[in-house]
Amino acid sequence: RFSGTFVGNAESTSPPPAATSPPSVAAATLPAVPTIPVVPTIGGVPNTVAEGVLNPNEVKPPASGTRKARVLYDYEAADSTELALLADEMITVYSLPGMDPDWLIGERGNQKGKVPVTYLELLS
């Protein structure tokens, strides 16, 4: 029978042999280095993209680099950051720095959201 947390052999009451324990002196002499979380900031792109949370309404299309794409299959958006797609429709797509390469930002009229690249045929 296993519990949710594995502690070791519960029947053993003796401490582990000293030869298998790491020396505590070496750990005590190492200098403590504080860790500072680093969140990359990309000029002109909101921090929400760098943190992995994308609100498509906050991003603006790049001055260049937009492309037309034909949707190959229907796609139902999983949440409000994604754009639902219908097969054979044409949308404008672009990528943002730091974005997952399997996704693009898609625009149809005033609607905007992430779309999976595998559902698209990129044109010109």
C-alpha positions in Angstrom: 0.0 0.0 0.0 1.4 3.4 -1.0 0.5 6.7 0.5 0.3 10.0 -1.4 3.8 11.0 -0.2 6.7 8.5 -0.2 8.8 9.0 2.9 10.9 5.8 2.9 10.8 2.6 4.9 8.5 3.3 7.8 9.7 0.2 9.6 13.3 1.3 9.9 14.0 3.3 13.1 17.7 3.7 12.6 19.1 6.9 10.9 20.6 6.4 7.4 24.3 5.6 7.3 26.6 8.7 7.4 28.4 7.6 4.2 25.2 8.3 2.1 24.5 11.7 3.5 25.9 14.7 1.7 28.3 16.8 3.8 26.4 19.6 5.5 29.6 21.7 5.8 29.9 22.1 2.0 26.3 23.4 1.7 26.8 25.8 4.6 29.9 27.4 3.0 28.3 28.2 -0.4 27.3 31.8 -0.7 23.5 32.4 -0.9 22.6 33.8 -4.3 19.2 35.5 -4.5 17.0 34.6 -7.5 15.1 37.3 -9.2 12.3 36.3 -11.6 12.9 37.7 -15.0 10.0 38.6 -17.3 11.1 39.4 -20.8 9.7 42.6 -22.1 9.4 43.2 -25.8 9.2 46.7 -27.1 5.7 47.6 -28.2 4.2 44.3 -27.0 2.2 44.2 -23.8 3.8 42.1 -21.0 0.8 39.8 -21.2 2.3 38.1 -24.2 5.7 37.6 -22.5 3.9 36.1 -19.5 2.1 33.6 -21.7 -1.4 35.2 -21.3 -2.5 36.8 -24.5 -5.4 39.2 -24.7 -5.8 39.7 -28.5 -7.6 42.9 -28.0 -4.5 44.5 -26.5 -2.2 43.7 -29.4 -1.9 45.7 -32.6 -0.9 44.1 -35.9 2.7 44.8 -37.0 3.3 47.4 -39.7 4.5 44.7 -42.0 4.4 40.9 -41.8 0.6 40.4 -42.0 -0.5 37.7 -44.4 -3.7 36.4 -45.8 -4.7 32.8 -44.9 -7.4 30.4 -46.1 -9.0 28.4 -43.3 -8.8 24.6 -44.1 -11.1 23.3 -41.3 -13.7 24.6 -38.9 -12.2 25.4 -35.5 -14.1 26.1 -32.3 -12.4 28.6 -30.0 -11.5 27.1 -26.7 -11.7 30.4 -24.8 -12.0 34.2 -25.4 -8.3 34.5 -26.5 -8.9 32.3 -29.6 -10.8 33.1 -32.8 -13.4 30.6 -34.1 -12.8 29.6 -37.7 -15.0 28.4 -40.6 -13.5 26.3 -43.4 -12.8 28.2 -46.6 -13.0 31.7 -45.1 -10.1 34.2 -45.6 -8.5 35.9 -42.6 -5.5 38.1 -42.0 -2.8 36.5 -39.8 0.5 37.6 -38.1 2.8 36.4 -35.4 4.2 38.3 -32.4 7.6 37.9 -30.8 7.7 35.3 -28.0 4.5 33.6 -29.2 4.2 29.9 -29.6 5.1 29.1 -33.2 2.1 26.7 -33.5 -0.3 29.7 -33.2 -0.8 33.0 -35.0 -3.0 36.0 -34.3 -6.0 36.0 -36.7 -8.2 38.9 -37.7 -11.6 38.8 -39.3 -13.3 42.2 -39.5 -13.2 43.5 -35.9 -12.7 40.1 -34.4 -9.2 39.0 -33.3 -7.7 36.0 -31.6 -5.2 33.2 -31.6 -5.6 30.5 -34.3 -3.7 27.2 -34.8 -1.3 27.3 -37.8 -2.3 23.7 -38.8 -5.8 24.9 -39.6 -4.5 27.5 -42.2 -3.1 27.6 -45.7 -0.9 30.7 -45.7 -1.1 32.8 -48.8 1.2 35.4 -50.4 
